[in-house]
Structures are given as C-alpha cells and as structure tokens.
Amino acid sequence: MQDYRQMYQIMLTATEQAIDILTAAQMECEEIYNGNLPPELELIFLPDVHRDNND
C-alpha cells in the first residue's frame, strides 16, 4: 500500500517552493518595471491667443 502521507508531504513541499519561486520572480519584475517608468508628465497651460480669422 502506498504511503499517501509521504506523497502528500512531497507535493505540499514542492507546491510551496513553486509559490515562493513565482512570488520572488513577480517581485523582481515589478521592481524592474517600476524602475523603468517614464517620468510623470506635467501639464503646461498656455495663455489663450486669439487670432483674427478673415474667412
């Protein structure tokens, strides 16, 4: 008869390791992304200029 408890422990340990690896990769990618963001744009409002239209 198989030792289901041992198989469960093996799968549980591997699952936890996979989650840790994926979490670390996600955090590393987020750091890269956040470090490469373009600077925030600043709106500059120009004064209204009225032109004479001779149409």
Gaussian input, Z-matrix of N, CA and C with variables (Angstrom, degrees):
# hf/3-21g

backbone

0 1
 N
 C     1     B1
 C     2     B2     1     A1
 N     3     B3     2     A2     1     D1
 C     4     B4     3     A3     2     D2
 C     5     B5     4     A4     3     D3
 N     6     B6     5     A5     4     D4
 C     7     B7     6     A6     5     D5
 C     8     B8     7     A7     6     D6
 N     9     B9     8     A8     7     D7
 C    10    B10     9     A9     8     D8
 C    11    B11    10    A10     9     D9
 N    12    B12    11    A11    10    D10
 C    13    B13    12    A12    11    D11
 C    14    B14    13    A13    12    D12
 N    15    B15    14    A14    13    D13
 C    16    B16    15    A15    14    D14
 C    17    B17    16    A16    15    D15
 N    18    B18    17    A17    16    D16
 C    19    B19    18    A18    17    D17
 C    20    B20    19    A19    18    D18
 N    21    B21    20    A20    19    D19
 C    22    B22    21    A21    20    D20
 C    23    B23    22    A22    21    D21
 N    24    B24    23    A23    22    D22
 C    25    B25    24    A24    23    D23
 C    26    B26    25    A25    24    D24
 N    27    B27    26    A26    25    D25
 C    28    B28    27    A27    26    D26
 C    29    B29    28    A28    27    D27
 N    30    B30    29    A29    28    D28
 C    31    B31    30    A30    29    D29
 C    32    B32    31    A31    30    D30
 N    33    B33    32    A32    31    D31
 C    34    B34    33    A33    32    D32
 C    35    B35    34    A34    33    D33
 N    36    B36    35    A35    34    D34
 C    37    B37    36    A36    35    D35
 C    38    B38    37    A37    36    D36
 N    39    B39    38    A38    37    D37
 C    40    B40    39    A39    38    D38
 C    41    B41    40    A40    39    D39
 N    42    B42    41    A41    40    D40
 C    43    B43    42    A42    41    D41
 C    44    B44    43    A43    42    D42
 N    45    B45    44    A44    43    D43
 C    46    B46    45    A45    44    D44
 C    47    B47    46    A46    45    D45
 N    48    B48    47    A47    46    D46
 C    49    B49    48    A48    47    D47
 C    50    B50    49    A49    48    D48
 N    51    B51    50    A50    49    D49
 C    52    B52    51    A51    50    D50
 C    53    B53    52    A52    51    D51
 N    54    B54    53    A53    52    D52
 C    55    B55    54    A54    53    D53
 C    56    B56    55    A55    54    D54
 N    57    B57    56    A56    55    D55
 C    58    B58    57    A57    56    D56
 C    59    B59    58    A58    57    D57
 N    60    B60    59    A59    58    D58
 C    61    B61    60    A60    59    D59
 C    62    B62    61    A61    60    D60
 N    63    B63    62    A62    61    D61
 C    64    B64    63    A63    62    D62
 C    65    B65    64    A64    63    D63
 N    66    B66    65    A65    64    D64
 C    67    B67    66    A66    65    D65
 C    68    B68    67    A67    66    D66
 N    69    B69    68    A68    67    D67
 C    70    B70    69    A69    68    D68
 C    71    B71    70    A70    69    D69
 N    72    B72    71    A71    70    D70
 C    73    B73    72    A72    71    D71
 C    74    B74    73    A73    72    D72
 N    75    B75    74    A74    73    D73
 C    76    B76    75    A75    74    D74
 C    77    B77    76    A76    75    D75
 N    78    B78    77    A77    76    D76
 C    79    B79    78    A78    77    D77
 C    80    B80    79    A79    78    D78
 N    81    B81    80    A80    79    D79
 C    82    B82    81    A81    80    D80
 C    83    B83    82    A82    81    D81
 N    84    B84    83    A83    82    D82
 C    85    B85    84    A84    83    D83
 C    86    B86    85    A85    84    D84
 N    87    B87    86    A86    85    D85
 C    88    B88    87    A87    86    D86
 C    89    B89    88    A88    87    D87
 N    90    B90    89    A89    88    D88
 C    91    B91    90    A90    89    D89
 C    92    B92    91    A91    90    D90
 N    93    B93    92    A92    91    D91
 C    94    B94    93    A93    92    D92
 C    95    B95    94    A94    93    D93
 N    96    B96    95    A95    94    D94
 C    97    B97    96    A96    95    D95
 C    98    B98    97    A97    96    D96
 N    99    B99    98    A98    97    D97
 C   100   B100    99    A99    98    D98
 C   101   B101   100   A100    99    D99
 N   102   B102   101   A101   100   D100
 C   103   B103   102   A102   101   D101
 C   104   B104   103   A103   102   D102
 N   105   B105   104   A104   103   D103
 C   106   B106   105   A105   104   D104
 C   107   B107   106   A106   105   D105
 N   108   B108   107   A107   106   D106
 C   109   B109   108   A108   107   D107
 C   110   B110   109   A109   108   D108
 N   111   B111   110   A110   109   D109
 C   112   B112   111   A111   110   D110
 C   113   B113   112   A112   111   D111
 N   114   B114   113   A113   112   D112
 C   115   B115   114   A114   113   D113
 C   116   B116   115   A115   114   D114
 N   117   B117   116   A116   115   D115
 C   118   B118   117   A117   116   D116
 C   119   B119   118   A118   117   D117
 N   120   B120   119   A119   118   D118
 C   121   B121   120   A120   119   D119
 C   122   B122   121   A121   120   D120
 N   123   B123   122   A122   121   D121
 C   124   B124   123   A123   122   D122
 C   125   B125   124   A124   123   D123
 N   126   B126   125   A125   124   D124
 C   127   B127   126   A126   125   D125
 C   128   B128   127   A127   126   D126
 N   129   B129   128   A128   127   D127
 C   130   B130   129   A129   128   D128
 C   131   B131   130   A130   129   D129
 N   132   B132   131   A131   130   D130
 C   133   B133   132   A132   131   D131
 C   134   B134   133   A133   132   D132
 N   135   B135   134   A134   133   D133
 C   136   B136   135   A135   134   D134
 C   137   B137   136   A136   135   D135
 N   138   B138   137   A137   136   D136
 C   139   B139   138   A138   137   D137
 C   140   B140   139   A139   138   D138
 N   141   B141   140   A140   139   D139
 C   142   B142   141   A141   140   D140
 C   143   B143   142   A142   141   D141
 N   144   B144   143   A143   142   D142
 C   145   B145   144   A144   143   D143
 C   146   B146   145   A145   144   D144
 N   147   B147   146   A146   145   D145
 C   148   B148   147   A147   146   D146
 C   149   B149   148   A148   147   D147
 N   150   B150   149   A149   148   D148
 C   151   B151   150   A150   149   D149
 C   152   B152   151   A151   150   D150
 N   153   B153   152   A152   151   D151
 C   154   B154   153   A153   152   D152
 C   155   B155   154   A154   153   D153
 N   156   B156   155   A155   154   D154
 C   157   B157   156   A156   155   D155
 C   158   B158   157   A157   156   D156
 N   159   B159   158   A158   157   D157
 C   160   B160   159   A159   158   D158
 C   161   B161   160   A160   159   D159
 N   162   B162   161   A161   160   D160
 C   163   B163   162   A162   161   D161
 C   164   B164   163   A163   162   D162

   B1=1.4519
   B2=1.5304
   B3=1.3145
   B4=1.4549
   B5=1.5242
   B6=1.3274
   B7=1.4591
   B8=1.5356
   B9=1.3318
   B10=1.4643
   B11=1.5174
   B12=1.3164
   B13=1.4657
   B14=1.5292
   B15=1.3111
   B16=1.4639
   B17=1.5313
   B18=1.3359
   B19=1.4656
   B20=1.5298
   B21=1.3074
   B22=1.4631
   B23=1.5247
   B24=1.3340
   B25=1.4661
   B26=1.5188
   B27=1.3234
   B28=1.4709
   B29=1.5272
   B30=1.3304
   B31=1.4626
   B32=1.5187
   B33=1.3201
   B34=1.4574
   B35=1.5313
   B36=1.3164
   B37=1.4673
   B38=1.5280
   B39=1.3313
   B40=1.4688
   B41=1.5202
   B42=1.3207
   B43=1.4590
   B44=1.5245
   B45=1.3020
   B46=1.4642
   B47=1.5245
   B48=1.3231
   B49=1.4699
   B50=1.5270
   B51=1.3230
   B52=1.4666
   B53=1.5262
   B54=1.3177
   B55=1.4665
   B56=1.5245
   B57=1.3236
   B58=1.4591
   B59=1.5279
   B60=1.3340
   B61=1.4619
   B62=1.5241
   B63=1.3311
   B64=1.4624
   B65=1.5209
   B66=1.3173
   B67=1.4671
   B68=1.5255
   B69=1.3269
   B70=1.4633
   B71=1.5284
   B72=1.3310
   B73=1.4658
   B74=1.5227
   B75=1.3242
   B76=1.4652
   B77=1.5199
   B78=1.3143
   B79=1.4662
   B80=1.5245
   B81=1.3223
   B82=1.4629
   B83=1.5262
   B84=1.3244
   B85=1.4683
   B86=1.5260
   B87=1.3297
   B88=1.4619
   B89=1.5252
   B90=1.3242
   B91=1.4633
   B92=1.5215
   B93=1.3346
   B94=1.4682
   B95=1.5217
   B96=1.3273
   B97=1.4604
   B98=1.5219
   B99=1.3149
   B100=1.4597
   B101=1.5149
   B102=1.3141
   B103=1.4611
   B104=1.5095
   B105=1.3278
   B106=1.4574
   B107=1.5175
   B108=1.3015
   B109=1.4606
   B110=1.5257
   B111=1.3148
   B112=1.4665
   B113=1.5282
   B114=1.3070
   B115=1.4689
   B116=1.5253
   B117=1.3074
   B118=1.4604
   B119=1.5235
   B120=1.3129
   B121=1.4590
   B122=1.5153
   B123=1.3057
   B124=1.4503
   B125=1.5236
   B126=1.3117
   B127=1.4528
   B128=1.5218
   B129=1.3058
   B130=1.4592
   B131=1.5221
   B132=1.3101
   B133=1.4561
   B134=1.5217
   B135=1.3201
   B136=1.4619
   B137=1.5214
   B138=1.3088
   B139=1.4599
   B140=1.5325
   B141=1.3216
   B142=1.4613
   B143=1.5184
   B144=1.3179
   B145=1.4754
   B146=1.5221
   B147=1.3380
   B148=1.4571
   B149=1.5086
   B150=1.2928
   B151=1.4520
   B152=1.5196
   B153=1.3065
   B154=1.4567
   B155=1.5292
   B156=1.3003
   B157=1.4650
   B158=1.5265
   B159=1.3006
   B160=1.4533
   B161=1.5135
   B162=1.2959
   B163=1.4657
   B164=1.4957
   A1=109.39
   A2=116.01
   A3=120.90
   A4=110.13
   A5=113.34
   A6=119.45
   A7=107.24
   A8=115.81
   A9=120.74
   A10=112.25
   A11=116.66
   A12=119.50
   A13=110.46
   A14=117.40
   A15=121.51
   A16=110.22
   A17=117.17
   A18=120.35
   A19=110.22
   A20=117.52
   A21=121.83
   A22=110.25
   A23=117.23
   A24=120.98
   A25=111.19
   A26=116.83
   A27=120.68
   A28=109.92
   A29=116.80
   A30=120.38
   A31=112.12
   A32=117.08
   A33=121.09
   A34=110.63
   A35=116.61
   A36=120.88
   A37=111.00
   A38=116.30
   A39=119.75
   A40=111.42
   A41=117.61
   A42=121.83
   A43=110.47
   A44=117.16
   A45=120.89
   A46=110.92
   A47=117.26
   A48=120.49
   A49=110.80
   A50=116.79
   A51=120.59
   A52=110.88
   A53=116.51
   A54=120.35
   A55=110.04
   A56=117.34
   A57=120.93
   A58=111.46
   A59=116.62
   A60=120.91
   A61=110.54
   A62=116.87
   A63=120.54
   A64=112.33
   A65=117.08
   A66=120.97
   A67=110.31
   A68=116.75
   A69=120.33
   A70=111.07
   A71=117.52
   A72=121.21
   A73=110.82
   A74=116.64
   A75=120.05
   A76=110.64
   A77=117.23
   A78=120.50
   A79=110.80
   A80=117.73
   A81=121.12
   A82=110.80
   A83=116.60
   A84=120.26
   A85=111.37
   A86=117.07
   A87=120.17
   A88=110.81
   A89=117.64
   A90=120.67
   A91=110.99
   A92=116.59
   A93=120.34
   A94=110.01
   A95=116.41
   A96=120.95
   A97=110.89
   A98=117.29
   A99=120.91
   A100=111.63
   A101=118.57
   A102=121.50
   A103=112.62
   A104=117.72
   A105=121.57
   A106=113.48
   A107=116.89
   A108=119.48
   A109=110.09
   A110=117.02
   A111=118.60
   A112=109.21
   A113=116.20
   A114=118.27
   A115=110.42
   A116=114.75
   A117=118.64
   A118=109.73
   A119=114.87
   A120=120.21
   A121=109.84
   A122=115.19
   A123=120.74
   A124=108.20
   A125=116.88
   A126=120.99
   A127=110.26
   A128=115.19
   A129=121.07
   A130=106.74
   A131=115.90
   A132=120.64
   A133=108.99
   A134=114.87
   A135=121.20
   A136=109.06
   A137=116.57
   A138=118.51
   A139=109.79
   A140=114.98
   A141=119.31
   A142=109.32
   A143=115.50
   A144=121.25
   A145=106.38
   A146=115.50
   A147=120.08
   A148=108.70
   A149=115.50
   A150=121.10
   A151=108.83
   A152=115.49
   A153=119.82
   A154=108.17
   A155=114.42
   A156=119.21
   A157=108.28
   A158=117.19
   A159=122.12
   A160=110.86
   A161=116.83
   A162=121.15
   A163=111.53
   D1=139.19
   D2=-178.08
   D3=-72.37
   D4=151.83
   D5=177.09
   D6=-92.54
   D7=90.65
   D8=-176.45
   D9=-64.61
   D10=-30.76
   D11=178.75
   D12=-64.62
   D13=-42.20
   D14=178.55
   D15=-65.34
   D16=-43.36
   D17=179.41
   D18=-63.72
   D19=-40.83
   D20=178.02
   D21=-61.41
   D22=-44.60
   D23=179.82
   D24=-62.61
   D25=-40.68
   D26=178.75
   D27=-62.58
   D28=-47.32
   D29=179.87
   D30=-65.35
   D31=-40.24
   D32=179.65
   D33=-63.51
   D34=-44.67
   D35=179.51
   D36=-62.96
   D37=-44.63
   D38=179.37
   D39=-64.39
   D40=-38.37
   D41=178.56
   D42=-64.08
   D43=-44.58
   D44=178.84
   D45=-62.75
   D46=-40.21
   D47=178.41
   D48=-65.27
   D49=-40.71
   D50=179.21
   D51=-63.78
   D52=-42.03
   D53=178.70
   D54=-62.96
   D55=-42.37
   D56=178.82
   D57=-62.33
   D58=-41.98
   D59=179.45
   D60=-64.14
   D61=-46.01
   D62=-179.84
   D63=-65.65
   D64=-38.45
   D65=178.67
   D66=-64.83
   D67=-43.39
   D68=178.81
   D69=-63.67
   D70=-40.75
   D71=178.64
   D72=-64.90
   D73=-41.35
   D74=178.78
   D75=-62.82
   D76=-44.03
   D77=179.99
   D78=-63.84
   D79=-39.90
   D80=178.57
   D81=-64.12
   D82=-42.05
   D83=178.78
   D84=-66.14
   D85=-38.64
   D86=177.73
   D87=-63.82
   D88=-38.59
   D89=177.92
   D90=-65.07
   D91=-40.67
   D92=177.72
   D93=-64.21
   D94=-45.85
   D95=-178.94
   D96=-62.22
   D97=-47.78
   D98=-178.03
   D99=-66.62
   D100=-28.00
   D101=178.30
   D102=-77.22
   D103=-18.18
   D104=-176.51
   D105=-107.86
   D106=14.01
   D107=179.30
   D108=-69.74
   D109=140.58
   D110=175.85
   D111=-68.77
   D112=156.43
   D113=179.11
   D114=-63.00
   D115=152.98
   D116=179.30
   D117=-66.41
   D118=142.91
   D119=178.82
   D120=-81.78
   D121=144.93
   D122=177.88
   D123=-115.84
   D124=128.38
   D125=178.88
   D126=-78.99
   D127=134.70
   D128=177.39
   D129=-118.95
   D130=121.17
   D131=-179.25
   D132=-94.99
   D133=124.29
   D134=179.32
   D135=-93.55
   D136=150.24
   D137=178.09
   D138=-66.44
   D139=151.30
   D140=178.39
   D141=-67.91
   D142=133.34
   D143=177.60
   D144=-119.36
   D145=119.53
   D146=179.23
   D147=-97.45
   D148=127.79
   D149=179.28
   D150=-110.34
   D151=146.21
   D152=176.58
   D153=-80.58
   D154=123.86
   D155=176.38
   D156=-104.59
   D157=122.16
   D158=179.87
   D159=-99.28
   D160=40.71
   D161=-178.50
   D162=-83.81

